[in-house]
Amino acid sequence: MKIYRSALLRFADDGQAVYDSDALLAVAADASGRQRVVAAGSWQALADQYIQREGVEVIHLPGKLLAPGFVDMHIHYPQTDVIGAPAPGLLPWLENYTFPHESRFHDREYADGVAEFFMDELLRNGVTTALAFATSHPASVDAIMTAAQKRSMRMIAGKVLQDRNSPDGVRDDTEQGLIDTEILINRWHGVDRLGYAITPRFAPTSTEAQLRGAGELAAKYSDVWIQSHVAENLDEIAWVKELFPAARSYLAVYDDFGLMRERAVYAHSIWLDETDRQLMQSTRSAAAVSPTSNLFLSSGYFDYLKADVSNMLYGLASDVGGGMSFSPFRTMQAAYVVGREGHAKQGQSLSPQNLWWQHTAGAARALGLGGVIGNLQPGCEADFVVINPACTPLLERKTAQARNLDELLFAMIILGDDRLIEQTIVSQAK
């Protein structure tokens, strides 16, 4: 057992932050060998019970903050080298940068190189779980899963399905793409900490036959994830309407093919109407809110007020490479701006605790992994970060003046980046 003494942030079941300025976090292996949180709380209340046990290692981290590892609900690992590419909008950005780059991932050696860098970049930024797109090439999935498994990370990923409206090099074959998907599910889903996601890129790049086949796989393998994009961009919505004239809405296309259920995650979800939001809520599908990407591509604003009224699930995501940073702090910064703007300029001032929850325990809940990851309550897998609130002169000055938890968290959200992450610890298995 390892005992950490530091400040500690975690979350109650209702999403409220629980904070101890002088805390004990006890971590030990369960019966399967997986490292889990055994105890978390006040040092004064818990120390006598735990530190005298045989074989205990006590690690003192004065001035630091232990917090749950961040959960990124939507990211494209093959776009690691596309981040920061200039483009006037979503569709030209795909055509000029993304598709040409993704065509290289048929080469396993090339895919391995990107996957290794990508995984290290996630960990450097404090991200311990991600829901990731690969490319249309099966080798790209093998690469990311292998890299995650080597690091004992919880990773959910899938081969992209896109059998139309896509250039040579990334377009797959309808039948073969579905065959490859099922092979990859059986190869990787449930192995160690890995999960598979059935991954239509977005409705315009899949035929009805491919979407129907994806829905059939989703029904057959009910515990795998589903991921795609929806309602990100007005031009994209108009395109979907032309391609699927019988569908009530863009989101309804996925529902029509059996692709909305628990563990289904739809990136962006900006231009939804009330019927769409109720569909998200009733199916327990979730939105991956990608604020830096939405700002970068000028796509629009996620409407937090209406999402909360409809009680739909959502969490934060970087959306690299459309997103501008791997850092959860940059994502939370942008989410605060998006929340203030809203659709009708009736935004809300998202609290620092809520922003942090959206990127940890809230995202875990949206993924169907509440109580497993994204938190540091007893029983959770021991994924956490060691944060140094004094990592820069300005942060040191500002956080020293914090009078309460909100002021401490908000200072780090607004002024922080990857330098805040002193160490990232993932739940190893013996």
C-alpha positions as CSV (number, residue, x, y, z in Angstrom):
1,M,0.0,0.0,0.0
2,K,1.1,3.5,-0.8
3,I,-0.1,6.5,1.3
4,Y,0.1,10.0,-0.2
5,R,-0.1,13.1,2.0
6,S,-1.1,16.2,0.1
7,A,-4.1,18.4,-0.6
8,L,-6.8,16.3,-2.3
9,L,-9.6,17.0,-4.7
10,R,-12.3,14.5,-5.5
11,F,-16.1,14.5,-6.2
12,A,-19.3,13.4,-4.5
13,D,-21.9,11.5,-6.4
14,D,-23.9,14.7,-7.0
15,G,-20.9,16.4,-8.7
16,Q,-19.9,18.6,-5.8
17,A,-16.2,18.9,-5.1
18,V,-14.8,17.4,-1.9
19,Y,-11.5,19.1,-0.8
20,D,-9.1,18.5,2.0
21,S,-6.1,20.8,2.3
22,D,-4.2,18.1,4.3
23,A,-5.4,14.7,3.1
24,L,-4.5,11.0,3.0
25,L,-4.9,9.0,-0.2
26,A,-4.3,5.3,0.2
27,V,-3.8,3.1,-2.9
28,A,-3.4,-0.7,-3.0
29,A,-3.9,-3.6,-5.3
30,D,-7.2,-5.4,-5.4
31,A,-7.7,-9.1,-5.8
32,S,-7.0,-8.9,-9.6
33,G,-3.8,-6.8,-9.0
34,R,-5.3,-3.5,-10.2
35,Q,-4.3,-0.5,-8.1
36,R,-7.4,1.1,-6.5
37,V,-8.2,3.8,-4.0
38,V,-8.6,2.3,-0.6
39,A,-9.2,5.4,1.4
40,A,-9.4,9.2,0.8
41,G,-10.0,12.0,3.3
42,S,-8.6,14.1,6.1
43,W,-5.1,13.1,7.2
44,Q,-6.0,13.7,10.8
45,A,-9.0,11.4,10.6
46,L,-7.4,8.6,8.7
47,A,-3.6,8.5,9.4
48,D,-3.7,6.4,12.6
49,Q,-5.7,3.8,10.8
50,Y,-3.4,3.4,7.8
51,I,0.2,4.5,8.3
52,Q,1.0,1.9,11.0
53,R,0.2,-1.0,8.7
54,E,3.0,-3.3,7.7
55,G,4.5,-2.6,4.3
56,V,3.0,0.9,3.9
57,E,5.0,3.5,2.0
58,V,4.2,7.1,2.9
59,I,4.8,9.7,0.3
60,H,4.7,13.3,1.5
61,L,3.9,16.0,-1.2
62,P,3.7,19.3,0.6
63,G,2.3,22.2,-1.4
64,K,0.9,19.8,-4.1
65,L,-2.6,18.9,-5.0
66,L,-3.7,15.3,-5.9
67,A,-6.7,15.2,-8.3
68,P,-8.3,12.6,-10.5
69,G,-6.7,12.0,-13.8
70,F,-8.4,13.9,-16.6
71,V,-10.8,12.1,-19.0
72,D,-10.8,13.3,-22.6
73,M,-14.2,12.4,-24.3
74,H,-13.2,13.1,-27.9
75,I,-9.8,13.2,-29.5
76,H,-8.3,12.1,-32.8
77,Y,-4.9,10.5,-32.3
78,P,-4.0,10.5,-36.0
79,Q,-4.4,14.3,-36.0
80,T,-1.6,14.9,-33.6
81,D,0.4,16.5,-36.4
82,V,-2.6,18.4,-37.8
83,I,-3.1,20.5,-34.7
84,G,-2.5,24.2,-35.5
85,A,-3.2,23.9,-39.3
86,P,-4.9,27.0,-40.7
87,A,-8.2,26.6,-42.5
88,P,-11.3,28.8,-43.1
89,G,-13.7,26.1,-41.7
90,L,-14.4,22.5,-40.9
91,L,-14.9,21.0,-44.3
92,P,-11.8,22.6,-46.0
93,W,-9.8,21.8,-42.9
94,L,-10.7,18.1,-43.4
95,E,-10.0,18.2,-47.2
96,N,-6.7,20.1,-47.0
97,Y,-5.1,18.7,-43.9
98,T,-6.9,15.9,-42.1
99,F,-7.6,13.4,-44.9
100,P,-4.2,13.6,-46.5
101,H,-2.5,13.1,-43.2
102,E,-4.7,10.2,-42.1
103,S,-4.0,8.3,-45.4
104,R,-0.5,7.6,-44.0
105,F,-1.8,5.3,-41.2
106,H,-2.1,2.2,-43.4
107,D,1.6,2.0,-42.5
108,R,1.8,0.3,-39.1
109,E,5.3,1.6,-38.4
110,Y,4.2,5.2,-39.0
111,A,1.0,4.6,-36.9
112,D,3.1,3.3,-34.1
113,G,5.3,6.4,-34.1
114,V,2.4,8.7,-33.8
115,A,0.6,6.6,-31.2
116,E,3.7,6.5,-29.0
117,F,4.0,10.3,-29.1
118,F,0.3,10.8,-28.6
119,M,0.1,8.6,-25.5
120,D,3.1,10.4,-23.9
121,E,1.5,13.7,-24.7
122,L,-1.7,12.7,-23.0
123,L,0.1,11.6,-19.9
124,R,2.3,14.7,-19.8
125,N,-0.9,16.7,-19.7
126,G,-2.5,14.6,-17.0
127,V,-5.0,12.7,-19.2
128,T,-5.4,9.1,-18.1
129,T,-8.4,8.1,-20.1
130,A,-9.4,9.0,-23.6
131,L,-12.1,8.1,-26.2
132,A,-10.2,8.3,-29.4
133,F,-10.7,8.1,-33.1
134,A,-8.2,6.1,-35.1
135,T,-8.3,6.1,-38.9
136,S,-10.1,3.8,-41.4
137,H,-7.0,1.5,-41.3
138,P,-7.1,-1.4,-38.9
139,A,-3.4,-1.0,-38.3
140,S,-4.1,2.4,-36.7
141,V,-6.2,0.7,-34.0
142,D,-3.6,-1.9,-33.3
143,A,-1.1,0.9,-32.9
144,I,-3.0,3.0,-30.4
145,M,-4.2,-0.1,-28.4
146,T,-0.7,-1.5,-28.2
147,A,0.7,1.9,-27.0
148,A,-2.0,2.3,-24.4
149,Q,-1.6,-1.3,-23.1
150,K,2.1,-0.8,-22.7
151,R,1.4,2.2,-20.4
152,S,-1.5,0.5,-18.5
153,M,-3.8,3.3,-19.6
154,R,-7.5,3.1,-20.0
155,M,-8.1,3.8,-23.7
156,I,-11.3,3.5,-25.8
157,A,-10.7,3.7,-29.6
158,G,-12.1,2.5,-32.9
159,K,-11.5,2.2,-36.6
160,V,-13.2,4.9,-38.6
161,L,-16.0,3.8,-40.9
162,Q,-16.2,6.1,-44.0
163,D,-17.3,4.4,-47.2
164,R,-18.3,7.5,-49.2
165,N,-17.6,11.2,-49.7
166,S,-14.0,10.6,-48.8
167,P,-10.9,10.6,-50.8
168,D,-8.8,7.6,-51.8
169,G,-6.5,6.6,-49.0
170,V,-9.1,7.0,-46.2
171,R,-12.3,5.7,-47.8
172,D,-13.0,2.1,-46.7
173,D,-15.1,-0.6,-48.3
174,T,-18.6,-1.0,-46.8
175,E,-18.5,-4.7,-46.1
176,Q,-14.8,-4.9,-45.3
177,G,-15.0,-2.0,-42.9
178,L,-17.6,-3.7,-40.9
179,I,-15.7,-7.0,-41.0
180,D,-12.6,-5.3,-39.8
181,T,-14.6,-3.6,-37.0
182,E,-15.8,-6.9,-35.6
183,I,-12.4,-8.4,-35.8
184,L,-11.0,-5.4,-33.8
185,I,-13.7,-5.6,-31.3
186,N,-12.8,-9.3,-30.6
187,R,-9.1,-8.5,-30.6
188,W,-9.1,-5.5,-28.2
189,H,-12.4,-4.9,-26.3
190,G,-12.1,-5.7,-22.7
191,V,-8.4,-6.6,-22.9
192,D,-6.7,-5.1,-19.8
193,R,-8.0,-1.5,-19.6
194,L,-8.9,-1.2,-23.3
195,G,-12.3,-0.7,-24.9
196,Y,-13.6,-0.6,-28.4
197,A,-15.7,2.1,-30.0
198,I,-17.8,1.6,-33.2
199,T,-16.8,4.7,-35.1
200,P,-18.7,6.1,-38.1
201,R,-16.7,9.3,-38.9
202,F,-19.9,11.3,-39.3
203,A,-23.2,10.6,-41.2
204,P,-22.1,12.2,-44.5
205,T,-19.2,9.8,-44.9
206,S,-21.1,6.6,-44.4
207,T,-23.7,5.0,-46.6
208,E,-26.9,3.8,-45.2
209,A,-25.6,0.2,-45.6
210,Q,-22.6,1.0,-43.5
211,L,-24.6,2.8,-40.8
212,R,-27.1,-0.1,-40.7
213,G,-24.2,-2.5,-40.3
214,A,-22.7,-0.4,-37.5
215,G,-26.0,-0.4,-35.7
216,E,-26.2,-4.2,-36.0
217,L,-22.7,-4.5,-34.4
218,A,-23.8,-2.1,-31.7
219,A,-26.7,-4.4,-30.9
220,K,-24.6,-7.5,-31.0
221,Y,-21.8,-6.1,-28.8
222,S,-23.9,-4.1,-26.3
223,D,-21.0,-3.1,-24.0
224,V,-18.8,-1.5,-26.6
225,W,-18.9,2.2,-27.1
226,I,-20.1,4.2,-30.1
227,Q,-18.6,7.5,-31.2
228,S,-19.2,10.0,-34.0
229,H,-19.8,13.7,-34.7
230,V,-23.1,15.5,-34.8
231,A,-24.4,19.1,-35.4
232,E,-21.0,20.7,-35.3
233,N,-21.3,23.1,-38.3
234,L,-24.2,24.6,-40.2
235,D,-22.8,23.6,-43.6
236,E,-22.4,20.1,-42.3
237,I,-26.1,20.0,-41.1
238,A,-27.3,21.2,-44.6
239,W,-25.2,18.4,-46.2
240,V,-26.8,15.8,-43.9
241,K,-30.3,17.0,-44.8
242,E,-29.5,16.5,-48.5
243,L,-28.1,13.0,-47.9
244,F,-30.8,11.8,-45.5
245,P,-34.0,13.7,-46.4
246,A,-36.2,11.4,-44.5
247,A,-34.5,11.9,-41.2
248,R,-36.0,14.3,-38.7
249,S,-32.7,15.8,-37.8
250,Y,-28.9,15.1,-38.1
251,L,-29.0,13.4,-34.7
252,A,-32.0,11.3,-35.7
253,V,-29.9,9.8,-38.5
254,Y,-27.9,7.9,-35.9
255,D,-31.0,6.9,-33.9
256,D,-32.6,5.6,-37.1
257,F,-29.8,3.1,-37.5
258,G,-29.6,2.0,-33.8
259,L,-26.6,4.0,-32.9
260,M,-27.9,5.8,-29.8
261,R,-27.8,4.2,-26.5
262,E,-25.7,4.2,-23.3
263,R,-22.0,4.5,-24.1
264,A,-22.8,6.4,-27.4
265,V,-20.9,9.7,-27.5
266,Y,-21.5,12.4,-30.1
267,A,-18.9,15.1,-30.4
268,H,-19.9,18.8,-30.5
269,S,-23.7,18.5,-30.4
270,I,-24.0,22.3,-30.9
271,W,-26.9,22.8,-33.1
272,L,-29.5,20.5,-31.4
273,D,-33.1,21.4,-30.9
274,E,-35.2,20.4,-27.9
275,T,-36.4,17.1,-29.5
276,D,-32.7,16.2,-30.1
277,R,-31.8,16.9,-26.5
278,Q,-34.6,14.8,-25.2
279,L,-33.5,12.0,-27.5
280,M,-30.0,12.3,-26.0
281,Q,-31.4,12.1,-22.5
282,S,-33.8,9.2,-23.1
283,T,-31.2,7.1,-24.8
284,R,-28.5,8.0,-22.3
285,S,-26.2,9.0,-25.2
286,A,-23.7,11.7,-24.3
287,A,-22.3,14.9,-25.8
288,A,-18.5,15.5,-26.0
289,V,-18.1,19.2,-25.6
290,S,-15.1,20.4,-27.6
291,P,-14.8,24.2,-26.9
292,T,-11.3,24.9,-28.2
293,S,-12.1,23.2,-31.5
294,N,-15.5,25.0,-31.7
295,L,-13.8,28.3,-31.2
296,F,-10.9,27.5,-33.6
297,L,-13.3,26.4,-36.4
298,S,-15.9,29.0,-35.5
299,S,-18.5,26.3,-35.3
300,G,-20.7,27.7,-32.6
301,Y,-21.3,27.3,-28.9
302,F,-22.5,24.3,-26.8
303,D,-25.6,25.4,-25.0
304,Y,-25.0,24.4,-21.4
305,L,-28.3,25.9,-20.1
306,K,-30.5,23.9,-22.5
307,A,-28.4,20.8,-21.9
308,D,-28.9,21.0,-18.2
309,V,-32.7,21.7,-18.6
310,S,-33.0,18.5,-20.6
311,N,-30.7,16.6,-18.2
312,M,-28.6,15.2,-21.0
313,L,-25.1,13.7,-20.3
314,Y,-22.0,15.6,-21.4
315,G,-18.3,16.0,-20.6
316,L,-15.3,17.9,-21.9
317,A,-13.0,17.0,-24.8
318,S,-9.9,18.4,-26.5
319,D,-10.8,17.3,-30.0
320,V,-7.2,17.4,-31.1
321,G,-6.4,18.2,-33.9
322,G,-9.3,20.6,-34.4
323,G,-8.8,21.4,-30.8
324,M,-6.0,23.8,-30.0
325,S,-4.3,21.9,-27.1
326,F,-3.9,18.6,-25.3
327,S,-4.1,20.5,-22.0
328,P,-7.3,20.0,-20.0
329,F,-6.6,23.5,-18.5
330,R,-6.9,25.0,-22.0
331,T,-10.1,23.1,-22.6
332,M,-11.6,24.2,-19.3
333,Q,-10.6,27.8,-20.1
334,A,-12.4,27.7,-23.4
335,A,-15.5,25.9,-21.8
336,Y,-15.8,28.9,-19.4
337,V,-15.8,31.3,-22.4
338,V,-18.3,29.1,-24.3
339,G,-20.6,28.9,-21.2
340,R,-20.6,32.7,-20.9
341,E,-21.6,33.1,-24.5
342,G,-24.3,30.5,-25.2
343,H,-26.5,30.5,-28.2
344,A,-28.8,33.4,-27.3
345,K,-26.3,35.3,-25.2
346,Q,-28.0,33.9,-22.1
347,G,-25.0,32.0,-21.0
348,Q,-24.0,30.9,-17.5
349,S,-20.9,31.4,-15.5
350,L,-19.7,27.8,-15.1
351,S,-18.2,27.3,-11.7
352,P,-14.6,26.1,-11.4
353,Q,-15.8,23.0,-9.6
354,N,-18.2,22.2,-12.4
355,L,-15.6,22.7,-15.1
356,W,-13.2,20.4,-13.3
357,W,-16.0,17.8,-12.8
358,Q,-16.8,17.9,-16.6
359,H,-13.3,16.8,-17.3
360,T,-13.1,14.1,-14.7
361,A,-16.0,12.5,-12.8
362,G,-18.6,14.0,-15.1
363,A,-16.9,12.7,-18.2
364,A,-16.5,9.3,-16.6
365,R,-20.3,9.2,-15.9
366,A,-21.0,10.2,-19.5
367,L,-18.9,7.3,-20.7
368,G,-20.7,4.9,-18.5
369,L,-17.6,4.6,-16.2
370,G,-18.8,6.5,-13.2
371,G,-17.2,5.2,-10.0
372,V,-14.5,3.5,-12.0
373,I,-12.4,6.4,-13.3
374,G,-12.4,10.2,-13.1
375,N,-12.6,10.3,-9.3
376,L,-10.6,9.4,-6.2
377,Q,-13.3,7.9,-4.0
378,P,-12.7,4.4,-2.5
379,G,-13.0,1.7,-5.1
380,C,-12.0,3.9,-8.1
381,E,-9.0,2.9,-10.2
382,A,-6.0,4.8,-9.0
383,D,-5.5,7.2,-11.9
384,F,-4.5,10.6,-10.6
385,V,-2.2,13.6,-11.1
386,V,0.1,15.5,-8.9
387,I,-0.5,19.2,-9.5
388,N,2.0,22.0,-8.5
389,P,-0.1,25.2,-8.1
390,A,3.2,27.1,-7.9
391,C,4.6,25.9,-11.2
392,T,5.0,29.4,-12.6
393,P,5.7,32.7,-10.8
394,L,2.3,34.1,-11.6
395,L,0.4,30.9,-10.5
396,E,2.5,30.8,-7.4
397,R,1.5,34.4,-6.6
398,K,-2.1,33.9,-7.5
399,T,-2.8,30.6,-5.8
400,A,-1.1,31.7,-2.6
401,Q,-3.9,34.4,-2.3
402,A,-6.7,31.9,-2.9
403,R,-9.3,32.2,-0.1
404,N,-11.3,29.2,-1.0
405,L,-11.4,26.2,-3.3
406,D,-13.2,28.0,-6.2
407,E,-10.5,30.7,-6.2
408,L,-7.7,28.0,-6.2
409,L,-9.3,26.0,-9.0
410,F,-10.2,29.0,-11.1
411,A,-6.7,30.4,-11.0
412,M,-5.3,27.2,-12.3
413,I,-8.0,26.9,-15.0
414,I,-7.4,30.4,-16.3
415,L,-3.6,30.7,-15.9
416,G,-2.6,27.0,-16.2
417,D,-1.3,24.6,-18.8
418,D,0.7,21.4,-18.9
419,R,3.3,22.9,-16.5
420,L,0.8,22.4,-13.7
421,I,1.1,18.6,-14.1
422,E,4.1,17.5,-12.0
423,Q,3.4,13.7,-12.3
424,T,0.7,11.5,-13.8
425,I,0.0,8.2,-12.1
426,V,-2.0,5.4,-13.8
427,S,-3.5,2.3,-12.2
428,Q,-0.9,-0.4,-12.8
429,A,-1.6,-4.1,-12.6
430,K,0.9,-6.4,-10.9
